[in-house]
Amino acid sequence: MQKIVPPQLEPGDEIRVVAPSTGIKIIGADSRDTARKRFEEMGLKVTFGQNTVDENFDLMGTSSIEKRAADIIEAFADPQVKAVFTIIGGFNSNQLLPFLDYETIRDNPKILCGFSDITALVNGIYAQTGLVTFLGPHYSSFGMAQGFDYTWEFMRKMLLEGGSSQVRPSAEWSDDLWFIDQQKRQFISNEGWWVLQEGEAEGTLVGGNIGTMVLLNGSPYRPAFEKDTILLAEDCYTSGGDAKAFLRDLQAMAYQPDFKNVRAVLIGRFQKASEISREMLTYIVKSIPQLRGLPVIANLDFGHTTPNLTLPVGGNCKITSDGILIQI
């Protein structure tokens, strides 16, 4: 695949916020204001897609496929827009994939960033165009008043400062409902990465939310596991992300014929409610024959806890005894 690397952000650039799944109504006014100020501190102008604040939501709580897709295409077509951030995740961004204009996206490469359900978009667009996309914070993530420094630091390194980062574990993490009460945060000391299977590897990053990735299997929107692939995998408890569900979904990915090209697996931190301990996750990994001999590192800072890394889908990852290096 011919890869396309989007230009990095510069002061004065415009970012466009879109809602491929859930709309902006879910975000409180204080969080919206904090997010806007954060981008302004980086010298970036924030604009919103025409249908982002559409109040005519359907029975599933989102706007129509056509409206959601139109905002994305308009953002890529607009020469003033340099990056597209999703408001938040949801459950149905995979509906948009057949309705996107991939020629427009390919001809107007720019940053696309989001996670969770947005896994479908960042991987689908990469598969269809070769555009390197980003599994990283939503626009709503920038509304976090405390505990955001690590997320901000690594996003800046990836999107504004050259696209290279030697990854390190965060000092602490959180799984609280920060958007409910910003003043009563609960932070947990980070014990670091779990090296479940040792080894070294280098390859192209693909993946994200494992339940969403499984939805792309058998479609033209799941990136091929080309030679030397490194799979990203995390799960969300609210969508069934307990130990049994994670085992089932990871095994489903391992059944794909091209999984033989996967050289390592990086697993994001699980939410507390998932009740997946290091011992349990080690059991899961050991029980999947296709993972034998592969480096597997877990408890990384991506997924549905905070903080969050910004990881390039289509970018390069190098795993050595010295750590993990991510490069666009």
C-alpha positions in Angstrom: 0.0 0.0 0.0 1.2 3.5 -0.9 1.1 5.4 2.4 0.2 9.0 2.7 1.4 11.0 5.7 -0.7 14.1 6.5 1.1 17.4 7.2 1.6 18.2 10.9 -0.3 21.0 12.6 1.0 24.5 12.7 -0.1 27.5 14.7 -3.0 29.2 13.1 -4.4 26.0 11.6 -8.1 25.2 11.7 -9.4 21.9 13.1 -12.8 20.7 12.3 -14.9 18.8 14.8 -17.3 16.1 13.5 -19.7 13.6 15.1 -19.4 10.2 13.3 -21.3 8.5 16.1 -22.6 10.5 19.1 -23.3 14.2 18.9 -22.2 17.1 21.0 -25.2 17.1 23.3 -23.5 14.6 25.5 -20.7 17.0 26.4 -21.3 19.6 29.2 -20.8 23.3 28.6 -17.8 23.5 30.9 -16.0 20.7 29.2 -16.7 22.2 25.8 -15.2 25.5 26.9 -12.1 23.8 28.4 -11.6 21.8 25.1 -11.8 25.0 23.0 -9.4 26.8 25.2 -6.9 24.0 25.0 -6.8 24.1 21.3 -6.5 27.8 21.3 -3.5 27.6 23.6 -1.9 25.5 20.8 -2.7 28.3 18.4 -5.4 26.3 16.7 -8.8 27.5 15.5 -11.8 25.2 16.2 -14.8 24.9 13.9 -17.7 22.4 13.9 -19.3 20.3 11.1 -22.7 21.6 9.9 -24.5 18.6 11.3 -22.4 18.2 14.5 -25.0 20.0 16.7 -28.0 18.6 14.8 -30.8 18.3 17.3 -32.8 15.9 15.0 -31.3 12.7 16.3 -32.8 9.4 15.3 -34.0 6.6 17.6 -30.4 5.5 18.1 -29.3 8.9 19.3 -27.3 9.9 16.2 -28.1 11.8 13.1 -28.4 10.2 9.7 -25.6 8.3 7.9 -25.7 10.9 5.1 -25.3 13.9 7.4 -22.5 12.3 9.4 -20.6 11.3 6.2 -21.2 14.7 4.7 -19.5 16.5 7.6 -16.4 14.3 7.2 -16.1 14.8 3.4 -16.7 18.5 3.7 -13.9 18.7 6.3 -11.4 16.9 4.0 -12.5 19.0 1.0 -12.1 22.3 2.8 -8.5 23.6 2.2 -8.6 25.7 5.4 -9.1 22.6 7.6 -5.9 20.8 8.5 -7.2 18.2 11.0 -10.4 16.4 11.8 -11.2 15.5 15.4 -14.2 13.4 16.4 -16.4 14.7 19.2 -16.6 11.4 21.0 -17.1 7.7 20.2 -20.4 5.8 20.1 -21.4 2.6 18.4 -22.1 3.1 14.7 -19.4 4.9 12.8 -18.9 1.8 10.8 -22.1 2.7 9.0 -20.3 5.6 7.3 -17.6 3.6 5.5 -19.5 2.9 2.2 -20.7 6.5 2.0 -17.3 8.3 2.2 -15.6 9.8 -0.8 -12.2 8.2 -0.6 -10.9 10.0 -3.6 -11.5 13.4 -1.9 -9.8 12.1 1.3 -6.8 10.7 -0.7 -6.4 14.0 -2.6 -6.7 16.2 0.6 -4.6 14.4 3.2 -5.0 15.7 6.7 -5.0 14.5 10.3 -8.0 12.4 11.5 -8.0 11.6 15.2 -10.3 9.7 17.6 -10.6 6.3 19.4 -13.1 3.8 20.6 -15.9 3.4 18.0 -13.8 5.7 15.7 -11.5 2.7 15.3 -13.8 1.8 12.3 -13.0 5.2 10.6 -9.3 5.5 11.3 -8.7 1.9 10.1 -11.3 2.0 7.2 -9.9 5.2 5.8 -6.3 3.9 6.1 -7.3 0.7 4.3 -9.1 2.6 1.5 -6.6 5.4 0.9 -3.3 4.7 2.6 -3.7 7.9 4.7 -2.0 7.5 8.1 -4.7 8.3 10.7 -4.6 8.5 14.5 -6.0 6.5 17.3 -6.0 9.3 19.9 -8.0 11.7 22.0 -11.5 13.0 21.0 -12.3 16.6 21.0 -14.3 15.9 24.2 -11.1 14.5 25.8 -9.7 18.0 25.8 -12.4 19.0 28.2 -10.7 17.2 31.0 -9.5 19.8 33.6 -7.1 17.5 35.5 -5.0 14.5 34.5 -4.7 15.5 30.8 -1.0 16.4 30.7 0.2 13.0 29.5 -2.4 12.9 26.8 -1.6 16.4 25.6 2.2 15.8 25.7 2.1 12.8 23.4 -0.5 14.3 21.1 1.7 17.3 20.6 4.7 15.1 19.9 2.8 13.1 17.3 0.7 15.9 15.5 2.7 19.1 16.1 6.3 18.2 16.7 7.5 15.8 14.1 5.6 12.6 14.7 8.1 10.6 16.7 7.8 9.5 20.3 9.6 7.2 22.7 6.7 5.9 24.7 6.8 5.7 28.4 4.1 4.6 30.9 2.1 7.4 32.6 2.7 8.0 36.3 -0.9 7.6 37.1 -4.2 6.8 35.4 -7.9 7.1 36.0 -11.1 5.3 35.3 -13.5 7.7 36.9 -16.4 9.6 35.3 -14.4 12.8 35.1 -17.1 14.6 33.0 -19.6 14.2 35.9 -17.5 15.9 38.5 -14.2 17.5 37.4 -13.3 18.3 41.1 -13.6 14.8 42.4 -11.1 12.8 40.4 -9.7 9.4 41.4 -6.1 8.7 40.2 -4.3 5.4 40.5 -0.5 4.9 40.6 0.5 3.2 37.4 2.5 -0.1 37.9 3.8 0.2 34.3 3.5 -2.1 31.3 2.8 -5.8 31.6 5.3 -7.7 29.4 3.3 -10.9 28.9 5.5 -12.4 26.3 9.0 -11.0 25.7 10.6 -10.2 22.3 11.5 -7.6 19.8 9.5 -6.5 16.7 9.1 -3.7 14.2 6.2 -3.1 12.0 3.1 -1.1 10.9 0.5 -0.2 13.5 -3.2 -1.1 12.9 -6.1 -1.7 15.2 -7.7 -0.1 18.2 -10.9 -1.1 19.9 -10.9 -4.9 19.3 -14.7 -5.2 19.3 -14.9 -2.6 16.5 -12.1 -4.1 14.6 -13.9 -7.4 14.5 -16.8 -5.7 12.8 -14.5 -4.9 9.8 -13.4 -8.5 9.2 -14.4 -9.7 5.8 -14.9 -6.2 4.5 -12.6 -3.9 2.4 -12.4 -1.6 5.4 -10.2 -3.8 7.6 -6.5 -3.0 6.8 -4.7 -6.0 5.5 -2.2 -7.4 8.0 0.7 -6.8 5.7 4.2 -8.1 6.3 5.4 -6.9 9.7 2.2 -5.7 11.3 1.8 -4.7 15.0 -1.8 -5.1 16.3 -3.3 -2.6 18.8 -6.1 -4.0 20.9 -8.2 -2.5 23.7 -11.7 -3.0 24.9 -14.6 -1.1 26.5 -16.5 -2.6 29.4 -19.8 -1.0 28.5 -19.7 -2.9 25.2 -19.1 -6.2 26.8 -15.3 -5.9 27.3 -14.8 -8.5 30.0 -12.3 -11.3 29.9 -14.5 -13.7 27.9 -15.4 -11.1 25.3 -11.8 -10.0 24.9 -10.6 -13.6 24.4 -13.3 -14.2 21.9 -12.6 -11.1 19.8 -8.8 -11.5 20.0 -9.2 -15.1 18.8 -11.4 -13.9 16.0 -8.7 -11.6 14.8 -6.1 -14.3 15.1 -8.2 -16.5 12.8 -7.8 -14.1 9.9 -5.6 -15.7 7.2 -3.2 -12.7 7.1 -2.7 -12.7 10.9 0.5 -14.7 10.1 2.0 -11.4 9.3 1.4 -9.9 12.8 4.7 -9.6 14.7 3.5 -8.3 18.0 0.4 -7.2 20.0 0.1 -4.1 22.1 -2.9 -4.2 24.5 -4.4 -1.1 26.1 -5.3 -0.7 29.7 -8.6 -2.3 30.8 -11.3 -0.5 32.8 -11.6 -1.6 36.4 -15.1 -3.0 35.8 -13.7 -5.5 33.2 -11.9 -7.3 36.1 -9.1 -8.4 33.9 -6.0 -8.9 36.0 -2.5 -9.5 34.7 -2.9 -13.1 35.6 -6.2 -13.3 33.6 -4.7 -11.6 30.6 -1.7 -13.8 30.6 -4.0 -16.8 30.6 -6.0 -15.3 27.6 -2.8 -14.7 25.6 -1.4 -18.1 26.3 -4.7 -19.8 25.3 -4.5 -18.3 21.7 -2.2 -20.6 19.7 -1.5 -17.9 17.0 0.1 -15.6 19.6 2.8 -18.1 20.6 6.2 -16.7 20.2 5.0 -13.1 19.6 5.9 -10.2 21.9 2.8 -9.1 23.8 2.8 -6.0 26.0 -0.3 -4.9 27.9 -1.5 -2.1 30.2 -0.4 0.6 27.8 -2.0 4.0 27.9 -4.6 3.7 25.3 -8.2 2.7 25.4 -11.1 3.6 27.7 -9.1 4.8 30.7 -7.1 8.0 30.8 -4.6 9.3 29.9 -4.3 8.3 26.2 -1.5 8.0 23.8 -1.9 9.2 20.2 -1.0 6.3 17.9 -0.6 6.4 14.1 -2.6 3.8 12.3 -0.3 3.1 9.4 2.7 4.5 11.4 5.8 2.5 12.5 6.3 0.9 15.8 9.6 -0.5 17.1 9.7 -2.7 20.2 13.1 -3.4 21.8 14.5 -4.1 25.2 14.9 -0.3 25.5 11.2 0.3 25.1 8.7 1.3 22.4 9.3 3.9 19.7 6.4 5.2 17.7 6.9 7.1 14.4 4.6 8.4 11.7 
